[in-house]
Amino acid sequence: MNIINRIKMVKAMEYIARYVNNEEIFYDLWLESDGVSDGDVARGDLAVNEEDLEQLNYYTESENFAALMGSFLSLMKEAYEDGGIWCDGILSVSDSGAEGEE
């Protein structure tokens, strides 16, 4: 097991999950299920430090890590079907297909 790679993946999934356009989907499929608990990952910080090794160890255990990845995929499917991802003024799913198009 490469715990550093798993922690990086946990942080990346949590980071992306926070940009789901529909907050109900985020809360129902991430915070309420197998997702990372609110506050366990510093928002936007993808670096791995000593504190992460202790705090995020639960999520890196094989069974929990697999469940987390499955939960993330379910979240992304639901997000795609209902509003997509919103980041830096860009919405991944829209009627026009891109920002500023009419």
Protein Blocks (a to p, Z undefined) as FASTA:
>chain_A
ZZklmmmmmmmmmmmmmmpfblmlmmmmmmmmmbccehkacghiabdcfklmmmmmmmmp
mklmmmmmmmmmmmmmmmmmnopaaeehiafbdfkopghiZZ
